[in-house]
Amino acid sequence: MEFTTPVVLENSRARLRPLEASDFEALKSVAFDPNLWEHILTRGDDAVSLAAYLAAALQGRQQQQRYPFVIIDRRTGQLAGSTSYYNMVAEDQRLSIGYTWVGSAFQRTGLNRAAKHLLLSYAFEELGCERVELETDARNHKSQQAMRRMGATEEGTLRSHRPTQGGRRRDTVIFSILRPEWTELGRTVFAEFDARG
């Protein structure tokens, strides 16, 4: 899955566009909150760690291993956070959505769900995916609940799966959505964002 031109996605609530190094200043106001990064693999709650986060995301895009977006709240026009496609395997018709964080002022507003709608729609309808995976730290119960509410199926826990902050290894809970499930989820869970309905 190659992204040869910039991907910009938009629905009634959210706009996603490619993350750029110049987004640093706008993201500072939402990223500098230690609580946001508690269950994320890295941190971005100070100038050094946010700069490193952006550099890693942009390097991942350059190496075609990741496609990072900024999440823009269409109600305010503010940059609210970031999310990415990664683990993109064209021959298996699958990818993962993750590296997602949204500023605390934008949580529980529907913005994250709107962003997931855009990413899932594009993955299934434009990229031809048969499977989209989502993963989260086993300790992040809030994220797991959000994935269940959006209709993702919990598949299990990968023990000692990835290195995370502080030199520890995290257990990762894997969720997925399959192409046949997406049609129904678009009409139900994500109906408010579905322009076809």
LUMZATI-342839 format. One record per atom (N, C-alpha, C, O, CB): x, y, z; residue in one letter. Coordinates in steps of 0.1 Angstrom, whole numbers, padded with zeros to 4 digits, always signed. Each point is the difference from the previous one (the first is absolute). Glycine has a CB too. Layout:
<pts>
XYZA...
</pts>
This chain:
<pts>
+0008-0012+0000M-0008+0012+0000M+0009+0012+0000M+0006+0004+0010M-0025-0016+0002M+0020+0019-0023E+0008+0012-0002E-0009+0012+0000E-0011+0000-0006E+0029-0013-0006E-0014+0023+0019F-0007+0013+0000F+0008+0010-0008F+0009+0006+0005F-0019-0011+0018F+0007+0006-0036T+0008+0008-0009T-0004+0014+0000T+0008+0009-0004T-0005-0029-0010T-0015+0023+0018T-0005+0014+0001T-0005+0002+0014T-0005-0010+0007T-0001+0012-0031T+0006+0010+0030P-0005+0002+0013P-0015-0004+0002P-0008+0003-0009P+0025+0016+0011P-0019-0026+0009V-0014-0005+0003V-0006+0010+0010V+0005+0002+0011V+0001-0026-0016V-0018+0030+0001V-0007+0009+0008V-0014-0006+0001V-0007-0002-0010V+0020+0023+0004V-0018-0024+0018L-0013-0006+0003L-0009+0009+0008L+0005+0007+0009L+0006-0030-0011L-0024+0024-0001E-0008+0009+0007E-0014-0005+0001E-0006-0006-0009E+0020+0025+0001E-0020-0017+0020N-0015-0002+0001N-0006+0011+0008N+0007+0011+0001N-0004-0036-0001N-0015+0024+0005S-0006+0011+0006S+0007+0005+0013S-0002+0012+0004S-0019-0020-0013S+0029+0000+0015R+0006+0003+0013R+0015+0002+0000R+0005+0007+0008R-0024-0020+0002R+0026+0005-0018A+0014+0000+0000A+0006+0002-0014A-0006-0004-0010A+0005-0011+0030A+0013+0020-0020R+0009+0000-0012R+0013-0006+0004R+0006+0004+0010R-0018+0017-0019R+0017-0030+0000L+0013-0006+0002L+0008+0005-0012L-0004-0002-0011L-0005-0018+0024L+0021+0024-0010R+0010+0003-0011R+0014-0004+0004R+0002-0003+0012R-0016+0023-0019R+0023-0022-0002P+0013-0005+0004P+0007+0009+0011P+0000+0012-0001P+0002-0022-0022P+0003+0003+0033L+0008+0007+0010L+0013+0006-0006L+0006-0006-0009L-0015-0010+0026L+0012+0028-0013E+0012+0007-0004E+0008+0005+0012E-0005+0002+0011E-0007+0005-0032E+0025-0006+0019A+0009+0005+0010A-0005+0014+0005A+0002+0003+0012A+0017-0016-0021A-0025+0021+0000S-0004+0013+0004S-0013+0000+0009S-0004+0011+0005S+0013-0003-0027S-0014-0020+0025D-0012-0001+0009D+0004+0001+0014D-0008+0000+0009D-0003-0014-0026D+0024+0014+0020F+0006-0001+0014F-0007+0011+0008F-0005-0003+0011F+0027-0006-0019F-0022+0022+0004E-0005+0011+0008E-0015-0002+0004E-0004+0002+0011E+0021+0013-0022E-0025-0019+0001A-0014-0001+0002A-0003-0012+0009A-0010+0000+0007A+0006+0010-0029A+0012-0021+0021L-0002-0012+0008L+0004+0002+0015L-0005-0008+0008L+0008-0006-0029L+0007+0023+0023K+0005+0002+0014K-0011+0002+0010K+0000-0006+0011K+0020+0015-0021K-0030-0001+0006S-0011+0004+0009S-0008-0012+0005S-0006+0000+0011S+0005+0022-0022S+0000-0033+0002V-0008-0011+0004V+0009-0012+0005V-0005-0008+0008V-0013+0015-0024V+0030-0007+0011A+0009-0012+0003A+0006+0001+0014A+0003-0011+0006A+0002+0009-0030A-0003+0014+0029F+0008+0001+0013F-0008-0003+0012F-0002+0008+0009F+0016+0009-0020F-0019-0029+0011D-0009-0005+0011D+0005-0014+0003D-0003-0009-0008D-0017+0023+0002D+0027-0016+0017P+0006-0014+0003P-0010-0011+0000P+0003-0011-0004P+0014+0023+0017P-0030-0009-0009N-0010-0010+0001N-0003-0006-0014N-0004-0012-0001N-0006+0023+0021N+0011-0003-0030L-0003-0005-0014L+0009-0012-0004L-0004-0009-0007L-0003+0032+0001L+0019-0023+0011W+0011-0009-0005W+0002-0012+0009W+0009-0008-0002W+0002+0027-0008W-0020-0021+0020E+0002-0010+0010E+0001-0014-0006E+0008-0009+0004E-0020+0023+0012E+0004-0017-0026H-0001-0014-0006H+0005+0000-0014H-0003-0010-0008H-0016+0005+0023H+0026+0015-0020I+0005+0001-0013I+0015-0004+0000I+0007+0001+0010I-0023+0017-0016I+0021-0024-0005L+0013-0006+0000L+0011+0010+0003L+0010-0003+0006L-0018-0013-0023L+0006+0029+0012T+0010+0010+0003T-0007+0012+0007T-0012-0002+0004T+0026-0005-0025T-0007+0018+0022R-0006+0012+0006R+0000+0012-0009R+0008-0001-0010R-0001-0008+0033R-0014+0019-0020G+0000+0012-0008G-0004+0012+0008G-0006+0010-0005G+0001-0023-0016G+0007+0012+0035D-0005+0010+0009D+0010+0011+0004D-0003+0007+0009D-0012-0025-0001D+0026+0019-0016D+0008+0012+0001D+0007+0002-0013D-0002-0008-0010D+0006+0003+0034D+0003+0016-0026A+0005+0004-0013A+0009-0011-0006A-0001-0003-0012A-0001+0027+0019A+0011-0030+0001V+0009-0009-0005V-0007-0013-0005V+0002-0005-0011V+0016+0014+0026V-0027-0014-0007S-0007-0013-0003S-0010+0002-0011S-0001-0009-0008S+0004+0001+0031S-0009+0020-0024L-0010+0002-0011L+0008+0001-0013L-0004-0005-0010L-0012+0017+0026L+0027-0005-0016A+0009+0001-0012A+0004-0014-0005A+0000-0003-0012A+0008+0026+0019A-0004-0031+0003A+0004-0014-0003A-0011-0008-0006A+0002-0008-0009A+0015+0009+0027A-0029+0001-0012Y-0012-0007-0005Y-0003+0004-0015Y-0002-0009-0008Y-0007+0008+0032Y+0010+0014-0027L-0003+0005-0013L+0011-0006-0010L-0003-0004-0011L-0008+0025+0020L+0023-0020-0004A+0011-0005-0009A-0001-0015-0003A+0002-0004-0012A+0013+0022+0022A-0019-0026+0000A-0002-0014-0002A-0012-0003-0010A+0001-0009-0009A+0009+0004+0032A-0020+0013-0021A-0012-0002-0009A+0003+0004-0014A-0004-0008-0010A-0011+0013+0029A+0022+0005-0021L+0004+0005-0014L+0010-0010-0006L+0000-0002-0012L-0004+0026+0019L+0013-0029+0001Q+0010-0010-0005Q-0008-0012-0004Q+0003-0007-0011Q+0016+0016+0025Q-0029-0013-0006G-0008-0012-0004G-0007+0002-0013G-0001-0010-0008G-0002+0005+0032G-0002+0017-0027R-0006+0003-0013R+0010-0001-0011R-0003-0006-0010R-0014+0020+0022R+0028-0008-0010Q+0011+0000-0010Q+0004-0015-0004Q+0003-0003-0012Q+0005+0026+0020Q-0008-0031+0002Q+0004-0014-0002Q-0012-0009-0004Q+0001-0012-0001Q+0017+0015+0018Q-0030+0003-0019Q-0012-0006-0003Q-0004-0011+0009Q-0006-0011-0004Q+0011+0016-0019Q-0002-0003+0036Q-0004-0009+0011Q-0012+0005+0008Q-0006-0007+0007Q+0030-0001-0006Q-0027+0021-0003R-0011+0006+0008R-0005+0012-0008R+0008+0006-0008R+0003-0013+0030R-0023+0010-0020Y-0006+0013-0007Y-0007+0008+0011Y-0011-0003+0003Y+0008-0009-0025Y+0010+0022+0028P-0005+0007+0011P-0009+0012-0005P+0003+0007-0009P+0017-0014+0023P-0031+0009-0006F-0009+0012-0003F+0000+0008+0013F+0002-0004+0011F-0016-0010-0028F+0010+0027+0015V-0005+0008+0011V-0015-0001-0001V-0007-0001-0010V+0027+0017+0010V-0026-0015+0012I-0015+0000+0002I-0004+0014+0002I+0005+0007+0010I-0006-0030-0001I-0008+0029-0017I-0005+0013+0001I-0014+0000+0004I-0008-0007-0007I+0025+0015-0010I-0021-0001+0027D-0014+0001+0005D-0006+0011-0009D+0003+0011+0000D+0002-0017+0024D-0015+0001-0032R-0006+0010-0010R-0009+0010+0007R-0003+0010-0006R+0003-0028-0011R-0004+0015+0030R-0008+0010+0007R+0008+0013+0004R-0005+0011+0000R-0009-0030+0009R+0027+0016-0006T+0008+0011+0005T+0011+0004-0010T+0006+0011+0001T-0011-0018+0022T+0009-0002-0032G+0011+0002-0009G+0013-0004+0007G+0011+0002-0006G-0024+0016-0006G+0013-0022+0024Q+0012-0003+0008Q+0006-0014-0004Q-0007-0009-0002Q-0001+0024+0020Q+0021-0016-0017L+0007-0013-0001L-0002-0006+0014L+0003+0005+0010L+0014+0003-0027L-0023-0021+0017A-0004-0006+0012A+0009-0012+0004A-0001-0005+0011A-0022+0012-0016A+0031-0012-0004G+0008-0012+0002G+0006-0006-0012G+0001+0007-0011G-0014-0011+0031G+0016-0009-0020S+0005-0007-0011S-0004-0014+0000S-0003-0006+0010S+0023+0022-0010S-0019-0022-0012T-0003-0014-0002T+0007-0005-0012T+0005+0008-0008T-0027-0006+0019T+0024-0015-0013S+0008-0006-0011S-0006-0013-0005S-0006-0007+0007S+0026+0019+0002S-0017-0014-0022Y+0000-0014-0005Y+0014-0005+0002Y+0010+0007-0001Y-0028-0002-0017Y+0019-0018+0021Y+0013-0007+0000Y-0002-0015-0002Y-0011-0004-0002Y+0020+0022+0018Y+0001-0025-0015N+0000-0015-0003N-0008-0002-0013N-0009-0009-0001N+0010+0004+0025N+0002+0012-0034M-0007-0001-0013M+0006-0011-0008M+0011+0000-0004M-0017+0025+0004M-0003-0035-0003V+0005-0012-0008V-0010-0002-0012V-0010-0006+0002V+0020-0005+0020V-0005+0017-0033A-0009+0000-0012A-0004-0014-0004A-0012-0003-0003A+0023+0024-0004A-0002-0031+0007E-0003-0013-0005E-0010-0007+0009E-0007-0009-0004E+0030+0008-0006E-0024+0005+0023D-0009-0006+0009D-0013+0008+0001D-0010-0004+0007D+0029-0006+0006D-0019+0022-0020Q-0012+0009+0000Q-0003+0004+0015Q-0012-0001+0003Q+0003-0009-0025Q+0019+0014+0029R-0003+0004+0014R+0009+0011+0005R+0011+0002-0006R-0019-0025+0011R+0004+0030+0005L+0008+0010+0006L-0005+0002+0014L-0010-0005+0004L+0015+0017-0026L+0003-0004+0030S-0004+0004+0013S-0002+0014+0001S+0006+0008-0007S+0007-0027+0017S-0022+0023+0000I-0002+0014+0003I+0005+0002+0015I-0004-0008+0008I-0017+0010-0024I+0029+0008+0018G+0005+0002+0014G+0008+0012+0001G-0001+0010-0008G+0000-0034+0011G+0010+0024+0007Y+0008+0012+0003Y-0010+0012+0002Y+0003+0011-0003Y+0017-0020-0009Y-0032+0006+0018T-0010+0010+0001T+0000+0007+0013T+0000-0007+0011T-0014-0006-0027T+0014+0026+0016W-0002+0007+0013W-0008+0013-0004W+0002+0006-0010W+0019-0015+0020W-0030+0013+0000V-0008+0011-0002V+0000+0008+0013V-0001-0006+0011V-0014-0006-0028V+0017+0025+0016G+0000+0009+0012G-0012-0002+0009G-0011-0003-0005G+0025+0019-0008G-0011-0014+0026S-0011-0003+0010S-0013+0009-0003S-0011-0005+0003S+0029-0001+0014S-0016+0018-0022A-0012+0008-0003A-0009-0006-0011A-0011+0004-0001A+0024+0016+0009A-0007-0028-0016F-0007-0006-0012F-0005-0014+0003F-0007-0007-0008F+0021+0021-0007F-0010-0020+0027Q-0005-0013+0003Q-0014-0001+0004Q-0006+0010+0005Q+0029-0015+0002Q-0030-0006-0010R-0014-0001+0002R-0009+0010-0007R-0010+0004+0005R+0016-0014+0017R-0001+0015-0033T-0008+0010-0008T-0005-0006-0013T-0007+0006-0008T+0020+0012+0018T-0009-0031-0013G-0003-0006-0013G+0011+0002-0011G-0001-0006-0010G-0023+0009+0016G+0034+0005-0002L+0010+0003-0010L+0009-0013-0004L+0002-0002-0012L-0001+0026+0021L+0003-0031+0001N+0007-0012-0003N-0008-0010-0008N+0006-0007-0009N+0007+0010+0031N-0025-0005-0019R-0009-0009-0008R-0001+0005-0014R+0000-0008-0009R-0013+0001+0030R+0012+0020-0023A-0001+0006-0013A+0013-0003-0008A+0000-0003-0012A-0016+0021+0020A+0027-0017-0001A+0013-0003-0007A+0001-0015-0003A+0005-0003-0011A+0006+0022+0023A-0015-0027-0004K+0000-0015-0003K-0009-0003-0012K+0003-0008-0008K+0001+0003+0033K-0016+0012-0025H-0008-0002-0012H+0007+0003-0013H-0001-0007-0010H-0019+0013+0024H+0027+0005-0014L+0008+0004-0012L+0010-0010-0004L+0002-0004-0011L-0006+0028+0017L+0012-0028+0004L+0011-0010-0002L-0006-0014-0005L+0006-0006-0009L+0008+0018+0026L-0024-0016-0010L-0006-0013-0004L-0007+0001-0014L+0002-0009-0008L-0006+0004+0032L-0003+0016-0027S-0006+0001-0013S+0011+0000-0011S-0002-0007-0010S-0017+0021+0020S+0029-0007-0008Y+0011+0001-0010Y+0007-0014-0002Y+0003-0004-0011Y+0000+0029+0016Y-0001-0032+0006A+0007-0013+0000A-0008-0010-0008A+0005-0007-0008A+0006+0012+0030A-0024-0005-0019F-0009-0011-0006F-0004+0004-0014F+0000-0008-0009F-0008+0002+0031F+0005+0019-0024E-0007+0004-0013E+0010+0005-0010E-0003+0000-0012E-0017+0006+0025E+0032-0001-0009E+0010+0005-0010E+0012-0008-0001E+0006-0003-0010E-0014+0025+0015E+0013-0028+0007L+0012-0007+0000L-0002-0015-0002L+0009-0008-0002L+0000+0025+0017L-0022-0021-0015G-0003-0014-0003G+0003-0010+0011G+0003-0012-0002G+0001+0017-0021G-0003+0000+0036C+0003-0009+0011C-0011-0010+0003C-0012+0003-0002C+0026+0016+0012C-0010-0030-0006E-0010-0011+0005E+0000+0000+0015E-0010-0005+0006E+0014-0008-0027E+0006+0019+0027R+0001-0001+0015R+0007+0013+0005R+0011+0004-0006R-0010-0030+0005R-0006+0032+0011V+0007+0011+0007V+0002-0004+0015V-0010-0004+0006V+0000+0021-0022V+0022-0016+0021E+0003-0003+0013E+0002+0012+0009E+0004+0011-0005E+0007-0032-0003E-0015+0020+0020L+0002+0011+0010L+0006-0007+0012L-0004-0011+0004L-0015+0026-0012L+0029-0009+0014E+0007-0006+0012E+0001+0011+0011E+0001+0012-0003E+0011-0029-0011E-0012+0012+0026T+0002+0009+0012T+0007-0007+0011T-0001-0013+0001T-0020+0026-0008T+0026-0006+0016D+0006-0005+0012D-0010-0007+0008D-0011+0005+0002D+0028+0013-0002D-0014-0030+0005A-0010-0008+0008A-0004+0008+0013A-0011-0003+0005A+0022-0018-0013A-0003+0031+0012R-0004+0008+0012R-0010+0011-0004R-0005+0007+0009R+0027-0012+0002R-0023+0008-0024N-0008+0011-0004N-0015-0004-0002N-0004-0002-0012N+0025+0012+0001N-0028-0011+0022H-0014-0005-0001H-0009+0010-0007H-0010-0004-0006H+0014-0009+0027H-0001+0026-0020K-0009+0010-0007K+0001-0002-0015K-0010+0001-0007K+0014+0015+0026K+0008-0018-0024S+0002-0002-0015S-0007-0013-0004S-0007-0001-0011S+0029+0013+0012S-0021-0023+0007Q-0007-0012-0003Q-0015+0001-0001Q-0006-0005-0009Q+0025-0007+0020Q-0024+0020-0002Q-0015+0002+0000Q-0004+0008-0012Q-0010-0003-0006Q+0010+0003+0031Q+0008+0010-0029A-0003+0008-0012A+0000-0009-0012A-0008+0001-0009A+0018+0019+0020A+0000-0029-0012M+0000-0009-0012M-0012-0010+0000M-0005-0002-0011M+0030+0003+0012M-0029-0006+0010R-0012-0008+0001R-0012+0008-0005R-0009-0005-0007R+0019-0009+0026R-0011+0026-0014R-0012+0009-0003R-0001+0003-0015R-0011+0001-0006R+0012+0009+0029R+0011-0010-0030M+0000+0003-0014M-0002-0013-0008M+0000+0000-0013M+0014+0020+0017M-0016-0031+0002G-0004-0013-0007G+0012-0008-0003G-0002-0010-0008G-0017+0022-0001G+0031-0009+0014A+0012-0009-0003A-0001-0012+0009A-0006+0000+0011A+0020+0020-0017A-0009-0031+0001T+0000-0013+0006T+0013-0002+0008T+0011+0001-0007T-0027-0011-0010T+0016+0007+0029E+0012-0003+0008E+0004-0014-0004E-0007-0010+0001E+0000+0025+0018E+0020-0016-0023E+0005-0013-0004E+0009-0007+0010E+0003-0012-0001E-0004+0020-0022E+0007+0000+0032G+0009-0006+0010G+0011+0009+0004G+0000+0011-0004G-0005-0033-0005G+0014+0017+0018T+0011+0007+0005T+0013-0006-0004T+0002-0012+0002T-0017+0019+0018T+0023+0002-0025L+0014-0004-0003L+0009+0003+0012L+0002+0012+0003L-0006-0009-0029L+0009-0013+0032R+0008+0002+0012R+0014+0006-0003R+0006-0005-0010R-0019-0013+0021R+0018+0027-0003S+0013+0006-0002S+0003+0003-0014S+0010-0003-0006S-0002-0010+0025S-0018+0021-0025H+0000+0002-0014H+0009+0011-0005H+0007-0002-0010H-0030-0006+0011H+0023+0019+0006R+0008+0012-0005R+0007+0007+0011R-0006+0001+0011R-0010+0001-0030R+0027+0004+0016P+0007+0008+0011P-0008+0013+0001P-0005+0005-0010P+0027-0015+0005P-0023+0015+0017T-0008+0012+0003T+0009+0009+0009T+0011-0003+0003T-0034-0008-0007T+0017+0021+0009Q+0007+0010+0008Q+0006-0007+0013Q-0005-0009+0005Q-0011+0027-0013Q+0027-0012+0012G+0007-0005+0012G+0007-0013-0001G+0003-0006+0010G-0020+0018+0002G+0019-0017-0025G+0007-0012-0002G-0007-0013+0002G+0005-0010+0000G+0014+0023+0006G-0032-0012-0003R-0008-0012+0002R-0007-0004-0013R+0000+0007-0009R-0004+0000+0033R+0000-0020-0024R-0007-0005-0012R-0015-0001+0004R-0004-0004+0011R+0024-0009-0019R-0028+0017-0002R-0014+0000+0003R-0007-0012-0006R+0004-0006-0010R-0004+0031+0010R-0011-0029+0006D-0009-0010-0006D-0010+0009-0009D-0004+0010+0004D+0006-0027+0016D-0005+0012-0032T-0008+0007-0009T-0013-0007-0003T+0000-0012-0003T+0021+0021-0007T-0032-0002+0011V-0013-0006-0003V-0003+0004-0015V+0001+0011-0004V-0009-0010+0028V+0005-0012-0032I-0003+0002-0014I-0015+0000-0003I-0007-0009+0005I+0030-0002-0010I-0027+0021-0003F-0014+0000-0005F+0001+0000-0015F+0010+0004-0006F-0019+0009+0027F-0002-0016-0027S-0001+0001-0015S-0014+0003-0005S-0010-0002+0007S+0029-0014-0009S-0020+0021-0010I-0012+0002-0007I+0003-0006-0014I+0010+0003-0006I-0018+0018+0019I-0002-0029-0018L+0002-0006-0013L-0009+0007-0010L-0010+0006+0003L+0015-0028+0008L-0002+0021-0024R-0008+0006-0010R-0015-0002+0000R-0008+0009+0000R+0029-0011-0014R-0025-0011+0016P-0015-0002+0000P-0006+0006+0012P-0012+0004-0001P+0016-0025-0010P+0003+0024+0022E-0006+0006+0012E-0001+0015-0002E-0008+0007+0006E+0018-0025+0008E-0001+0024-0023W+0001+0014-0001W-0013+0006-0006W-0005+0011+0005W+0029-0013-0009W-0031-0005-0005T-0012+0006-0006T-0011+0002+0010T-0006+0011+0001T+0011-0023-0022T-0006+0002+0030E-0010+0002+0011E+0004+0011+0010E-0008+0008+0005E+0002-0032-0008E+0019+0024+0007L+0005+0010+0009L-0002+0014-0005L-0003+0009+0007L+0019-0026+0002L-0014+0019-0022G-0002+0013-0007G-0014+0005+0002G-0002+0012+0001G+0021-0018-0017G-0028-0004+0015R-0015+0004+0001R-0004+0001+0014R-0011+0006+0003R+0007-0017-0024R+0011+0006+0031T-0005+0000+0014T+0009+0009+0009T-0003+0011+0003T-0006-0034-0007T+0021+0017+0008V+0009+0007+0009V+0004+0014-0005V+0002+0009+0007V+0006-0032+0001V-0005+0023-0021F+0006+0012-0006F-0010+0008-0009F+0004+0008-0008F+0018-0019+0008F-0035+0008+0002A-0010+0006-0009A+0000+0015-0001A-0003+0006-0010A-0011-0026+0016A+0017+0027+0005E+0000+0014+0000E+0010+0006-0009E-0001+0012-0004E-0007-0013+0027E+0018-0006-0026F+0011+0005-0009F-0001-0005-0014F+0007+0004-0009F+0007-0003+0028F-0024-0010-0022D-0001-0007-0013D-0008+0009-0009D-0012+0001+0001D+0014-0024+0009D+0005+0029-0020A-0007+0009-0009A-0010-0007-0009A-0009+0006-0006A+0029+0009+0006A-0018-0028-0002R-0009-0008-0009R-0014-0001+0007R-0010-0002-0007R+0030-0010-0003R-0020+0012+0023G-0013-0003+0007G-0008+0013+0002G-0011-0001+0005G+0021-0018+0007G
</pts>
